[in-house]
């Protein structure tokens, strides 16, 4: 159902982009990561204009998106999660911005929760300070510390267009020249942090990334990943470790790396314990109710 709603919103945008005054063409690729529901049949029967790429195994976020990007044309490429709905006019707003800002390598819209509240979809890079305070007990001792505020950009009202460090890959438009210079997503990230890594690599090549609130996309966080919570929790924390190893494991930062990596895996363990505890409570309540 998430995918169906997403493609319907793109179908409307496709018609708007093709009007005579704008004249842009939109091609859409759906990469099916070995889904176990009727997603493939929905695409083939209801959206014949969509290019379907099927995989017999779950390739992960980066490898699957790269498959689509290798086949697509156009001067801009946009990653889009299936649990999203693009609001009318948002694709045109993103394209207009990129057309008018040659220094922008990537742009992301304002992401909204289904109730209309804002998701913090743009952030600063997770430096050593953020890594320590987000992944170790220091975060609980000092919950409002400046490192986390800076990383999460909680002091930013998310109402203005501005350059940012990185944007969520749930909806991210990238210039074709960036793909040629920076390359595709790093496939060593199975899921999570590949968008942070991509934006970091763009910056090292001199490209800016912008947050554009004039474009809006509704995003159901976890609409796909919630189907396999434990695996996604582990994948998330493994990707966090990989990002720190790839970009921060040098110089004086290496001294703090053991504490930070240990904190990441402790955070992972606690998240898994909370998940299984909640499942146990639900199962026990169901058992007692039947009794």
N, C-alpha and C positions, 0 to 999 in steps of 0.2 A: 504493500500500500504506500509506503514511503516513496518507493521508486516511481510508482504510477503518478503520484501527486507532483513529484519533481519533473517528470517528463511532460506532464500537462502544462506546467508553468513554462517550460522551455518551448513548447509548441506555440504558446501565445507569443512569447518573445520572438520566436522565429518569424512569425507573421509580421510583427512590428518592425523588425530589422530589415525585412525585405521590401518595405514600402518604397515608393519611387523617390521620396525626399531623402532617404538615407542610403538605401541600396546595399546594405551589408548582408552577406550570406552567412548562415550558421550551420555548421555540421556538428553532429552529436555522436559520440561514441559511448556505449555502455560496455564496460568490461565486467563480465560475470565471473566472480571468484569462486567457482564451484558451489553456487548456491543450492540449497536443498529445498527451496520452495518453488513457486511457479513464476519467478521473476523472468526467466527466459521466455516462457510462453506469453507473458504479458507484453514484453517488448516486441516479439515477433508478430503478435496478433493485433495489438492496439497501436503500436508505433512503428509502422513499417519503414518510416523515413530515418530511423535510428540505425547506426552502424553497430552491430553486436559483435563483440569479441568474447569468445567463451574459453574458459580454462577448466581443466579437469581437477586442478588443485587450487587451494587458496594461495595465491602468490604474495599476498600482503599488499599494503597500500601503495608503496613506492613502485614495485615491479608492475603491478596492474596498471597504474596511471601511466607509467612509461610506455607500456604497450600501446595505449591510446595515443600518446603524444608522438610516437614514432610514425603513426599512420596518418595523423591529421595534417591539414594544410593551414593556410591562413596566416595573417600577420600577428594574431594574438591566440594564445592557448589558455583555456581556463579549466582548472581542476574544480570539480563540483561533487560534493558528497550526495549519495542518493537520498539521504534524509533531510533534504532541503527543498524549499519552494522559493523560486526567484520572483520577487515582486515586480509588477509591470513597470517597464521603463528602466530597470536596473542595469540590464546588459548594455543598453545604449549609453547610459551614464558612465559606465566603466570604459567603454570604447571611446567615447568623447574625451574622457579625461586622458587616456593614454595617447590619443591622437594629438592632444594639445600640450603634452608634457613629455618631451623627448628624453628627459633624464630619468623618467620612471621606468624601471625594469619590471615592476610588478605593482599591482593595486588590488586591494581587497575591500569589500563592501562592509557596511554595518551589519553584523549578524544579530538576529533577534531570536529570542526564545518564542515558542508558540503563543505565550501569553502577551507578547509584545515587549517584554523587558529586554535590555541590552545584554548581549554576551560580550565578554572582554576578549575580543578576537585579535587584537593587536597588542604586542608586548615588547618589552626590551629583551635583549639577550640575557639568558640565565647565567650571569657571572658567578664567580666563586662565592661572593656574599649571599646571593640568592640561593645558590645550591646548598650552602650550609644552613641558612635559616629556614629553607623550605623542606629540607629532607632530614634534619636532625632535631633533637629536642629543643634546640635554641629557638625554633619557630614558636613553640608553645610558651616558652619563657618570655619571649619578646614578640608577640603576635603583630604589632603595628610597627615593626622596624622599617627603616628607610630602604633596606635592600629589597624586601618583598614589595613595598609600595612602588619602588622604581621598576621592578621586574613585571609586576602585574598591571602597571600603569593605572592604579586606582585613583590617582590624583587628576587624571585626565577625564574630562566630561564626555568624551566620545561624540562630540557634536560638531567638530570642525575637521576639515581636511588637513592632514599633516603627514610628513614623512615619519616612518616608524622603523624599528629594527626588523621585526618579522610579523607575518600575518598568518592566520589560520589557513591550512590547506583545505578546509571544508569548502571554501570558495576563494580561489586565488587566480587572478588573470595575469599572465606573464607574456612579455614581448618575445617575438620570435628570435630576435637577435640575442636575447638572454640564453635561450636554449642552445644556440650555436656557440656562444662563448663560455657559458658556465656549465653546460651539460644538463642532463636530466636529473631526476631525484636519485639520491644515493640508495641503491637497492640493498645495502647492508642494514638499513633500517627497515624492519619488517612492517612496523606500524608505529606511529607517533614520532615526533621530533624530526621527521624528514623535511617538514616545511621550515622549521627553524634552521636546520642545516642548509637548506637551499637558499634561504634569504641571506644567511651568513656568507655563503659563497658568492652571491650576487653583490653584496657590499664590497667584498674584496676585489671585485672586478669594476667597482665604481658606480654600480647601479643603485638608484634609490628605490625604496618601497613606500607606497602611500596607502593611508587609510582614507576611504571615501565614504562618508556617511550618507551622501546623496543617493547612493545605491544601497538597497536593502534586500537581504535574503533571510528567510526564516530557516532556522536550523534546529532540528530535534537532536540535541546532544545524546550520543549513544544509541541512536536509532538502529544502527547496525552492530556496533561493538557490544551492546548489552546482551546480544544473543550468546556470547561466549565470554562472560565476565572474567573468570580466573585467568584464562589465556591472555586476554587483553591487558589485565593488570600487570602480568609478568612482562608482556611485550613492551608496555609503556615504560616500565622502570629499566628494562634492558636497553631501550633506546636512549633514555636519559644518560645512562652510563656511557654509551657509545659516543654521544655528543660531547660529553666532557673529555673523554679520552681523545677524541679526534681534534678538538680545538683548544683545549686548556691544559693538556698534560705536558707542560714544559715549564722551565724556569722555576720560580718560587711557588707557583701554583701546585706543582707536583707534591709539595710538602703536605698540603691540605687534602690531597686527593683521597687518601685512605679514609679519612673521617667522612668526606662527602659521599664516597661510594658506599661506605658502610651505612650511612644514613639513608641513602636511596633504597638499599635492599631491606633495611629495617622498616622503612615506610611501605615497601611492597608487602612485607610479611604482615604488617598490621592491617593493611587494606584487605588482604586475603582472609585474615582472621575475622574481620568485621563482616565480610561477605558470607562466609560459611556460618558464622554465628546467627546472622539474620535468617539464612535458609533453615538452620536448625530450629529456630524459634517458630518459623512458619510451619514446618513439618510437625513439630510437637503440638502446635495449636490445632492443626488439622486432625491429628491423631486423637487428641482429647475431645474434639468436637464430635468426631464419629463415635467415640465411646459413649 
